[in-house]
Amino acid sequence: MTDDLSIVTKTVRLPSRLVHEIEERADFNRFLVEAAERALALIKTAEIVEAHQAEHGVFTPEQIAHARRAWHSEAVAAAGRGGRED
C-alpha cells in the first residue's frame, strides 16, 4: 500500500455484490488502494510498450518469448520469497 500521507476522499459507486465480497475478504480501503495501484501499473506498462513499439516496431516472437521466460523466472522467485520484493 502506498506511503502517501495525503488522503483524498472520493465517492465511488460499486455494485453491492462487489462491496460485500470485498468486505468479507479484506479491508475495504486497502483493497481499493491496492487495486488502483495494480491498475495504474498495468496502464503504465502498456504506455511503455506502446512507446517502445512506436520507436522500434512491434516485438518479435523471440523478444516476446524472452520476456515471458524472464517474467516466469521472476514470478517463481517471488513465490519462493512469499511474494516479497527483495
C-alpha positions as semicolon CSV with decimal commas, in nm:
position;residue;x (nm);y (nm);z (nm)
1;M;0,000;0,000;0,000
2;T;0,121;0,349;-0,074
3;D;0,304;0,551;0,191
4;D;0,149;0,878;0,068
5;L;0,011;1,053;0,376
6;S;-0,205;1,289;0,173
7;I;-0,550;1,132;0,153
8;V;-0,827;1,244;-0,080
9;T;-1,185;1,139;-0,022
10;K;-1,385;1,044;-0,330
11;T;-1,728;0,895;-0,369
12;V;-1,739;0,581;-0,580
13;R;-2,033;0,373;-0,693
14;L;-1,986;-0,002;-0,682
15;P;-2,231;-0,288;-0,717
16;S;-2,334;-0,404;-0,370
17;R;-2,230;-0,760;-0,458
18;L;-1,870;-0,643;-0,506
19;V;-1,872;-0,441;-0,185
20;H;-1,995;-0,738;0,016
21;E;-1,740;-0,975;-0,141
22;I;-1,454;-0,735;-0,074
23;E;-1,562;-0,670;0,285
24;E;-1,586;-1,044;0,352
25;R;-1,225;-1,093;0,247
26;A;-1,026;-0,777;0,310
27;D;-1,005;-0,426;0,450
28;F;-1,217;-0,230;0,202
29;N;-0,998;0,082;0,172
30;R;-0,675;-0,116;0,150
31;F;-0,829;-0,339;-0,118
32;L;-0,929;-0,039;-0,331
33;V;-0,590;0,131;-0,290
34;E;-0,405;-0,186;-0,390
35;A;-0,642;-0,248;-0,683
36;A;-0,590;0,109;-0,805
37;E;-0,211;0,074;-0,774
38;R;-0,217;-0,251;-0,975
39;A;-0,440;-0,097;-1,241
40;L;-0,209;0,204;-1,274
41;A;0,093;-0,025;-1,303
42;L;-0,077;-0,206;-1,591
43;I;-0,165;0,124;-1,762
44;K;0,194;0,247;-1,723
45;T;0,328;-0,082;-1,859
46;A;0,102;-0,051;-2,163
47;E;0,230;0,305;-2,218
48;I;0,591;0,184;-2,204
49;V;0,518;-0,095;-2,452
50;E;0,336;0,143;-2,687
51;A;0,623;0,395;-2,675
52;H;0,881;0,122;-2,739
53;Q;0,685;-0,016;-3,032
54;A;0,632;0,332;-3,178
55;E;1,009;0,382;-3,174
56;H;1,132;0,031;-3,258
57;G;0,840;-0,151;-3,419
58;V;0,641;-0,445;-3,291
59;F;0,806;-0,706;-3,074
60;T;0,935;-1,016;-3,248
61;P;0,819;-1,362;-3,136
62;E;1,170;-1,415;-2,995
63;Q;1,150;-1,098;-2,785
64;I;0,809;-1,199;-2,652
65;A;0,935;-1,548;-2,565
66;H;1,236;-1,398;-2,385
67;A;1,010;-1,162;-2,187
68;R;0,780;-1,448;-2,089
69;R;1,074;-1,656;-1,968
70;A;1,211;-1,363;-1,768
71;W;0,869;-1,289;-1,617
72;H;0,815;-1,654;-1,530
73;S;1,156;-1,676;-1,364
74;E;1,085;-1,366;-1,154
75;A;0,736;-1,490;-1,064
76;V;0,880;-1,822;-0,945
77;A;1,149;-1,640;-0,745
78;A;0,890;-1,407;-0,588
79;A;0,674;-1,704;-0,493
80;G;0,976;-1,855;-0,321
81;R;1,015;-1,531;-0,123
82;G;0,649;-1,541;-0,028
83;G;0,571;-1,270;-0,285
84;R;0,806;-1,019;-0,118
85;E;1,027;-0,785;-0,315
86;D;1,390;-0,822;-0,209
